[in-house]
Every structure is written in structure tokens, then in C-alpha cells.
């Protein structure tokens, strides 16, 4: 009897292992395409979805610098870009179903800015630091992990140092009593209410609200109690994470994620013209978690899809656990004070308000433009859509779901 039971378990686990190994993962430079009809997808309805994505291309300027200055962001205090920008391409996208490309439009190989989708990449580098034990827990306070930060300022040699005798040569991201209360999780969920300025951008100048007389001296919210989408604080997380890794975050992300999932060599992740610091004698650029003031992640739709497919598979790629499954689960846990948001920039569909036709288990990495990587584990589906009107993204998903029979 015992031998039969043992045989059953060996057979069971071997069978499941075979199923896992048979799942398709694209190698570098290729992504197999399948005729949608082979996967029982309605080709006519799928074409309707593709046509819709092309027809509802964003009306914003293709010159992203001009677009910035014509938007509310360009009229904010200190709203001028300090990082590189790039003219965008046409409406572009991919539909990945059961691991295979079943539709594409525009120019999926073109490298464009992806705006706040970069936040999902940034939070991944923090997750990798937790996985590696560099951060014991995301619930830890951040300030004990921080060394004095030494800015790289080549113009200092030209100034009269006697006029700056009382100036600090270093700065402390978490030196105030308020900032010392902030945990990694607060930063990941955008509930920190971090106070201060970084790279010439004060926290109060990003999406300011209410009476301007209160912006600087407003009452601080207890960390964790209020959600506020704020790119200065996102950049604080990027600098804090680089201090833990002691190397540039693009190198971390390249070596530990993108190389392993077969991404192209064309993506770049940048910071600002003034976001350089010195760590261990090396000049390093602290990256941006978005493109609110320029900079951020330049990437193709194909490489966006690889990252989305990685998160669809709970951080596993072709048998290797690249991001721990527990970190993906944490990233998808609702923020108590903003229940449609997990760790940045995982938007959740738990209330089905953003994408009513999608399952509540679906989520999406979202950035301005609109740039969206829609991830639907229940339907084994990833949709990348770039430069679509934000109000139309939910309808695009609905049309694709109808095409696959959902």
C-alpha cells in the first residue's frame, strides 16, 4: 500500500513538473506568433479590438516636451523637465494569449518612454533587495538603512568655499522626525507623505492641491494614513534603493530580471541631469520612477510584454523564480487607504471600476500616455497598449476578452 502511495505522488509531481516545463517562454529576440483561430479566438472580433486601439490613439502631441508644457504638469511649480524626453511613436500594442503573440499593431519594437510603468520596475528592485536579504522586510523603517548621501557636484570646485563654510556636504533623506517614521512599504504604496525636496523638486510642488498658502507648511499626515501619487517621493524610493544595492538600479534590473527573461538590449532607464551621487567612490545616477519631469524608462512594447508575462507567471520564467512569488503577492495586496493600488505601480481591479469587463484578479501596470500592461492570470492574457486615450483602455480590454470568448 505504501509503495502504491509513493508511486502516486512521484507520478503526480512528475506530471505537474512536465506541465510547468511545457509552458512556452520566448527566447531573446523571438516571440512565437500563433494564428488566433488555432487558440479558438474569434479573429474578426480580435481585429475589431486592434482597429479600435489604432482609432483611439492619444490626441496628445507626439513631441512629448511640447505635450508636457501643454499639460497641467508643465504648469506646476518647478514643473520644467530635468531629464531626457523622446518623441513618441504611433498607437502600438500586443496581445499575448497563452504565451503567444496573437495580435500586434503599430511599431512594437520601437523604444519609447513608458512613464509610470517605470514604477513597477522600481518596486521590483526593492522586492529583489528583500529577496536577497539586503532589506529584511518591507515593513522596516527606511532611515536605519541609509548612509549619508554625497551628491556629485562638479561645479563645487569653481565656487568660493569660504562662502559655503556652514553648508553640509552631504544630505539625509530621512533626517526629520516625520521622515524617520516612514517604512519601505509606505514608499511602495505612496502613503509615506515624505517631506522635503529632491533633485530640485519639492514634494509639495507635485500635483499641488488646495490653497497655495498651505502647500509648504501644511500639516503632515501620519505615514500610511493617506495615499498621494507623488513623483518626488517615488524618486526618494529610487535613491534609497540604490543606497541599499550600492550600484545603479538599471544594472540590478538588467542582470537580475531583463537578461533572464530575454529582453532586448534596447531599453534604457535614466534619471535627471542633476541626480548623480557618489557611492563607494563611483559616480552613479539615481533613476526616475516615471517621466513626470523627463527621464525614466525607455522601452519597447515587446520588452514591456516580457515584464508583464513575468508578473503573469508570478515572477517565474522558464522554471526559474526571478522575483519571489511572495513579492508578487504583496505587490497585488490592496493598500488599505487606496484599495485599487498595490505596490507601485500595480493597479488592481478588485472593485472592477477601472476595467468592469475584466476579472477582479486582473491587474495592470499603468503610466501616462496612456501606457498600459494589462495582466490577466485568470485568462492567461497580457495586453500591451501604448498611446491610447486613457478613457478607452477599458473598452479595448473588453473587446479583446470578447474575442477570446470571455
LINDAHU-V360425 format. One record per residue. N is the residue number from 1. RES is the residue in one letter. SS is DSSP state (hx for helix, st for strand, lp for the rest). NEAR is the number of other C-alpha atoms within 12 Angstrom. D_LAST is the distance of its C-alpha to the last C-alpha in Angstrom with 1 decimal. Layout:
# LINDAHU-V360425
N_RES_SS_NEAR_D_LAST / N_RES_SS_NEAR_D_LAST
This chain:
# LINDAHU-V360425
1_X_lp_7_44.4 / 2_X_hx_8_44.1 / 3_X_hx_9_43.8 / 4_X_hx_10_40.9 / 5_X_hx_11_39.1 / 6_X_hx_12_39.7 / 7_X_hx_13_38.5 / 8_X_hx_14_35.3 / 9_X_hx_14_34.5 / 10_X_hx_14_35.6 / 11_X_hx_14_33.3 / 12_X_hx_14_30.3 / 13_X_hx_14_30.7 / 14_X_hx_14_31.5 / 15_X_hx_14_28.3 / 16_X_hx_14_26.2 / 17_X_hx_15_28.2 / 18_X_hx_14_27.5 / 19_X_hx_14_23.7 / 20_X_hx_18_24.1 / 21_X_hx_16_26.4 / 22_X_hx_15_24.3 / 23_X_lp_20_21.5 / 24_X_lp_25_22.0 / 25_X_lp_35_23.6 / 26_X_lp_29_25.1 / 27_X_lp_21_28.8 / 28_X_lp_18_30.7 / 29_X_lp_18_30.8 / 30_X_lp_19_28.0 / 31_X_lp_31_24.2 / 32_X_lp_20_23.1 / 33_X_st_23_21.0 / 34_X_lp_21_19.0 / 35_X_lp_18_18.3 / 36_X_hx_28_14.5 / 37_X_hx_19_15.0 / 38_X_hx_15_16.4 / 39_X_hx_21_13.2 / 40_X_lp_20_11.5 / 41_X_lp_27_10.1 / 42_X_lp_24_11.0 / 43_X_hx_24_14.1 / 44_X_hx_19_15.0 / 45_X_hx_26_11.9 / 46_X_hx_34_12.3 / 47_X_hx_25_16.0 / 48_X_hx_23_15.4 / 49_X_hx_36_13.9 / 50_X_hx_36_16.9 / 51_X_hx_24_19.3 / 52_X_hx_29_18.2 / 53_X_hx_41_18.9 / 54_X_hx_29_22.2 / 55_X_hx_21_23.2 / 56_X_lp_27_22.7 / 57_X_st_33_24.9 / 58_X_lp_30_26.9 / 59_X_lp_21_30.1 / 60_X_lp_27_32.0 / 61_X_lp_21_34.9 / 62_X_lp_23_34.4 / 63_X_lp_20_37.6 / 64_X_hx_35_36.3 / 65_X_hx_29_39.8 / 66_X_hx_21_40.2 / 67_X_hx_28_36.8 / 68_X_hx_30_37.8 / 69_X_hx_22_41.1 / 70_X_hx_18_39.5 / 71_X_lp_20_37.1 / 72_X_lp_18_38.0 / 73_X_hx_28_38.1 / 74_X_hx_24_41.0 / 75_X_hx_19_43.0 / 76_X_lp_25_42.8 / 77_X_lp_23_46.0 / 78_X_lp_25_46.4 / 79_X_lp_31_43.2 / 80_X_lp_29_44.4 / 81_X_lp_34_42.6 / 82_X_lp_28_44.4 / 83_X_lp_32_42.1 / 84_X_lp_30_41.1 / 85_X_lp_35_38.6 / 86_X_lp_28_37.3 / 87_X_lp_24_36.2 / 88_X_lp_35_32.5 / 89_X_lp_32_30.8 / 90_X_lp_32_28.4 / 91_X_lp_36_24.8 / 92_X_st_41_23.3 / 93_X_st_45_20.2 / 94_X_st_46_18.2 / 95_X_st_50_14.7 / 96_X_st_46_15.0 / 97_X_st_42_12.5 / 98_X_lp_33_13.9 / 99_X_lp_37_17.1 / 100_X_st_31_17.6 / 101_X_st_33_17.9 / 102_X_st_35_15.8 / 103_X_st_40_16.9 / 104_X_st_35_19.8 / 105_X_st_33_21.9 / 106_X_lp_28_25.2 / 107_X_lp_24_27.3 / 108_X_lp_29_25.4 / 109_X_lp_29_28.7 / 110_X_lp_28_30.5 / 111_X_lp_29_31.7 / 112_X_st_42_31.2 / 113_X_st_46_31.5 / 114_X_lp_49_28.5 / 115_X_hx_42_30.1 / 116_X_hx_40_28.9 / 117_X_hx_46_26.4 / 118_X_hx_48_29.8 / 119_X_hx_45_29.9 / 120_X_hx_44_27.3 / 121_X_hx_52_29.6 / 122_X_hx_45_32.6 / 123_X_hx_46_31.2 / 124_X_hx_43_30.4 / 125_X_hx_46_34.2 / 126_X_hx_43_35.1 / 127_X_hx_42_32.8 / 128_X_hx_36_34.5 / 129_X_hx_33_37.9 / 130_X_hx_27_36.9 / 131_X_hx_24_35.8 / 132_X_lp_20_39.1 / 133_X_lp_14_41.2 / 134_X_lp_21_42.5 / 135_X_lp_30_41.0 / 136_X_lp_21_41.5 / 137_X_lp_23_38.8 / 138_X_lp_32_36.7 / 139_X_lp_21_38.4 / 140_X_lp_20_41.8 / 141_X_st_25_43.8 / 142_X_lp_36_43.8 / 143_X_hx_30_47.5 / 144_X_hx_23_49.0 / 145_X_hx_30_47.1 / 146_X_lp_28_48.5 / 147_X_lp_25_51.6 / 148_X_lp_23_53.5 / 149_X_st_33_51.7 / 150_X_st_27_53.9 / 151_X_st_28_52.9 / 152_X_lp_25_53.8 / 153_X_lp_20_56.1 / 154_X_hx_13_58.3 / 155_X_hx_11_60.0 / 156_X_hx_15_61.7 / 157_X_hx_11_64.4 / 158_X_hx_10_65.4 / 159_X_lp_12_65.9 / 160_X_lp_10_69.0 / 161_X_hx_14_68.2 / 162_X_hx_11_70.9 / 163_X_hx_10_69.0 / 164_X_hx_12_66.0 / 165_X_lp_10_68.0 / 166_X_lp_9_66.0 / 167_X_lp_11_62.6 / 168_X_lp_13_60.3 / 169_X_lp_18_59.4 / 170_X_lp_18_56.2 / 171_X_st_22_53.5 / 172_X_lp_29_51.6 / 173_X_lp_36_48.0 / 174_X_lp_34_48.3 / 175_X_lp_22_51.9 / 176_X_lp_16_51.7 / 177_X_lp_16_51.6 / 178_X_lp_22_48.3 / 179_X_hx_30_46.7 / 180_X_hx_26_48.0 / 181_X_hx_29_45.7 / 182_X_lp_39_42.5 / 183_X_st_33_40.4 / 184_X_hx_44_38.1 / 185_X_hx_35_35.2 / 186_X_hx_40_36.4 / 187_X_hx_48_36.3 / 188_X_hx_53_32.8 / 189_X_hx_45_31.4 / 190_X_lp_39_33.6 / 191_X_lp_36_35.5 / 192_X_lp_40_38.9 / 193_X_lp_37_40.7 / 194_X_lp_46_42.8 / 195_X_lp_38_45.9 / 196_X_lp_30_47.6 / 197_X_st_25_47.4 / 198_X_st_36_46.1 / 199_X_lp_34_46.7 / 200_X_lp_23_48.3 / 201_X_st_31_45.2 / 202_X_st_26_46.0 / 203_X_hx_35_43.2 / 204_X_hx_36_44.1 / 205_X_hx_33_43.7 / 206_X_lp_34_39.9 / 207_X_lp_26_38.1 / 208_X_lp_26_41.2 / 209_X_lp_19_40.9 / 210_X_lp_12_43.5 / 211_X_lp_11_47.2 / 212_X_hx_15_48.3 / 213_X_hx_11_51.5 / 214_X_hx_14_49.5 / 215_X_lp_21_47.4 / 216_X_lp_21_49.8 / 217_X_lp_13_51.3 / 218_X_lp_17_48.4 / 219_X_lp_13_48.1 / 220_X_lp_25_45.9 / 221_X_lp_20_43.0 / 222_X_lp_21_43.0 / 223_X_lp_30_40.7 / 224_X_lp_27_37.3 / 225_X_lp_19_37.8 / 226_X_lp_23_36.4 / 227_X_lp_30_33.5 / 228_X_lp_32_34.6 / 229_X_lp_34_32.9 / 230_X_lp_40_36.0 / 231_X_hx_45_36.5 / 232_X_hx_39_40.1 / 233_X_hx_43_39.0 / 234_X_hx_47_36.3 / 235_X_hx_47_39.2 / 236_X_hx_44_41.2 / 237_X_hx_46_38.7 / 238_X_hx_45_38.8 / 239_X_hx_47_42.6 / 240_X_hx_43_42.7 / 241_X_hx_44_40.3 / 242_X_hx_41_42.5 / 243_X_hx_36_45.5 / 244_X_hx_33_44.1 / 245_X_hx_32_43.1 / 246_X_lp_30_46.4 / 247_X_lp_30_44.8 / 248_X_lp_35_42.5 / 249_X_hx_41_38.9 / 250_X_hx_36_37.7 / 251_X_hx_24_39.7 / 252_X_hx_28_38.1 / 253_X_hx_37_34.6 / 254_X_hx_28_35.5 / 255_X_hx_20_37.2 / 256_X_hx_29_35.0 / 257_X_hx_34_31.5 / 258_X_hx_36_31.3 / 259_X_lp_25_33.7 / 260_X_lp_28_32.0 / 261_X_lp_39_28.5 / 262_X_lp_29_30.1 / 263_X_lp_35_30.0 / 264_X_lp_31_32.1 / 265_X_lp_21_35.6 / 266_X_lp_23_34.9 / 267_X_lp_29_33.5 / 268_X_st_31_36.1 / 269_X_st_41_36.2 / 270_X_st_39_39.2 / 271_X_st_37_41.0 / 272_X_st_33_43.7 / 273_X_st_25_47.1 / 274_X_st_28_48.7 / 275_X_st_32_46.4 / 276_X_st_27_48.6 / 277_X_st_34_50.2 / 278_X_st_27_52.4 / 279_X_st_26_51.4 / 280_X_lp_17_53.6 / 281_X_lp_12_55.6 / 282_X_st_15_52.5 / 283_X_st_21_51.3 / 284_X_st_32_47.5 / 285_X_st_35_45.2 / 286_X_st_44_42.9 / 287_X_st_49_39.5 / 288_X_lp_54_37.5 / 289_X_lp_49_34.2 / 290_X_lp_46_33.2 / 291_X_lp_44_34.7 / 292_X_lp_49_35.9 / 293_X_lp_44_39.5 / 294_X_lp_38_38.7 / 295_X_lp_38_38.2 / 296_X_st_45_35.2 / 297_X_st_43_32.8 / 298_X_st_41_32.9 / 299_X_st_38_30.1 / 300_X_lp_35_28.1 / 301_X_hx_46_24.3 / 302_X_hx_47_24.4 / 303_X_hx_42_26.2 / 304_X_hx_52_23.9 / 305_X_hx_46_21.0 / 306_X_hx_44_23.2 / 307_X_hx_46_23.8 / 308_X_hx_45_20.1 / 309_X_hx_46_19.5 / 310_X_hx_42_22.5 / 311_X_hx_42_21.2 / 312_X_hx_38_17.8 / 313_X_lp_35_20.1 / 314_X_lp_29_22.1 / 315_X_lp_32_25.0 / 316_X_st_29_25.5 / 317_X_st_35_25.9 / 318_X_lp_26_26.9 / 319_X_lp_22_28.5 / 320_X_st_20_30.2 / 321_X_st_23_29.5 / 322_X_lp_33_30.2 / 323_X_lp_38_29.2 / 324_X_lp_29_29.6 / 325_X_hx_24_26.6 / 326_X_hx_22_28.5 / 327_X_hx_32_28.7 / 328_X_hx_33_25.0 / 329_X_hx_23_24.6 / 330_X_hx_28_27.3 / 331_X_hx_39_25.8 / 332_X_lp_36_22.7 / 333_X_lp_29_24.9 / 334_X_lp_27_25.1 / 335_X_st_31_28.4 / 336_X_lp_19_30.3 / 337_X_lp_20_31.4 / 338_X_st_26_28.2 / 339_X_lp_22_25.3 / 340_X_lp_31_22.6 / 341_X_st_34_24.7 / 342_X_lp_37_25.4 / 343_X_lp_45_27.9 / 344_X_lp_52_28.2 / 345_X_lp_43_26.0 / 346_X_st_45_22.9 / 347_X_st_39_21.2 / 348_X_st_36_19.1 / 349_X_lp_31_16.3 / 350_X_lp_27_17.7 / 351_X_lp_21_18.5 / 352_X_lp_19_15.4 / 353_X_lp_18_17.9 / 354_X_lp_28_17.6 / 355_X_lp_32_13.8 / 356_X_lp_23_12.7 / 357_X_lp_25_9.0 / 358_X_lp_34_8.9 / 359_X_lp_28_9.8 / 360_X_lp_24_13.5 / 361_X_lp_30_14.1 / 362_X_lp_38_13.2 / 363_X_st_48_16.5 / 364_X_st_50_18.1 / 365_X_st_46_21.5 / 366_X_st_38_22.7 / 367_X_st_38_25.9 / 368_X_lp_34_27.6 / 369_X_lp_41_27.2 / 370_X_lp_37_24.3 / 371_X_st_45_23.5 / 372_X_st_46_20.2 / 373_X_st_49_18.8 / 374_X_st_52_15.3 / 375_X_st_45_14.7 / 376_X_st_39_11.7 / 377_X_hx_27_13.0 / 378_X_hx_19_10.4 / 379_X_hx_28_8.1 / 380_X_lp_31_11.4 / 381_X_st_40_11.1 / 382_X_st_44_14.1 / 383_X_st_53_14.6 / 384_X_st_50_18.3 / 385_X_st_56_19.3 / 386_X_st_51_23.0 / 387_X_lp_44_25.1 / 388_X_st_38_22.5 / 389_X_lp_27_23.5 / 390_X_hx_26_22.5 / 391_X_hx_20_21.4 / 392_X_hx_28_18.8 / 393_X_hx_41_17.0 / 394_X_hx_34_14.5 / 395_X_hx_26_13.8 / 396_X_hx_41_13.4 / 397_X_hx_45_10.7 / 398_X_hx_29_8.8 / 399_X_hx_33_9.6 / 400_X_hx_43_8.7 / 401_X_hx_35_5.1 / 402_X_hx_24_5.3 / 403_X_hx_30_7.4 / 404_X_lp_31_5.8 / 405_X_lp_18_3.8 / 406_X_lp_21_0.0
